[in-house]
């Protein structure tokens, strides 16, 4: 059932005169709407009606289309379908259900349309995105059968405009995005708390700013100098454009949608989840936690005796990593921090050039991070979490502390993985060591763990 079909059935049902009993205000028997739906189809029917209600809201908010009498009919059906249908027929009878709901809706008391929609988070997100993108000249359509339609050509235009603005900001973009996340930093967790609240009911909700995506996109251009004539204005425009474009993708997955998803829906839901990770999440760790974990891991005999073809030892790699992590602990959390090679040379007892080589070859994105990231975002294009350092203006620049801490651990363990003489490093070494680390941390808090230790 889509919006167009639903409207046609409601239009056919509304002209019919209700029985004299219905006109009696004291008479309000619940219509047997559930009896019009089979048990097998009622979950999907409820989902369809939910989408229809959202579609009515979008058309009201974006194009001032009146939702009456369709909204009243839809609300009664969705209320009745809180329990599954009881029909014994082969298929559900939508026409009869709508006719019954149309009769009952004439006596129902509802909130004014504007008041009802302002508390619907999804409708507010999408309607804001549609209206704002239309103001910017993008063609966003609301088809008669429901949903939102944006052509491949318009998506390509969005991608090009976002990429063009991002490239013109160069290395200022990642710094600006991380600066905007400053107020979201928690000293207790050592992380930026970004993302959406997940609320489905929120008055006048506006799309969340995808600063994580803008930060990751900025890393792609971290080696470039800004060329935008008015960088501040360009940055504001880019934040708005990315916000509206991201909201338009409708990446939220409702609990009901997930609970009653059909097998054909799972790929779409997985894509939404992956896109959500790309836009709103960052791989982070508290620097002190990362240092404790890495020191514990690399102190074990299986990792402490490794050596690469250049003669560099795991002790030198660990010393470099712990030096970076201590810099993270003392850095301003949202800033990029320059890493002096002399600090690494001192920590590893190496000359300047070998110390620089360790930084460059083990801990640095030598060709830049996230080089294939664009819009729509794809988590496979994000590799910033695997190495903490970038080359910016010829210097080693460390990402903001929460992201750099996680990436430092990943880079050091990747060196161990590459220099492990045998196969199955993750299965035989990394996994068991991690489990033992978690077991010991739980034991420290008085939680007994059953299972073999290393």
PyMOL commands that set and color helices and strands:
alter all, ss='L'
color gray80, all
select helices_A, chain A and resi 3-14+20-23+33-36+39-63+70-80+94-105+113-118+121-135+152-169+171-180+182-184+211-220+231-248+255-259+263-280+287-298+301-304+314-330+341-348+352-362+379-381+384-386+401-418+425-444
alter helices_A, ss='H'
color red, helices_A
select strands_A, chain A and resi 185-186+191-192+337-338+364-365+389-392+395-398
alter strands_A, ss='S'
color yellow, strands_A
deselect
rebuild
show_as cartoon
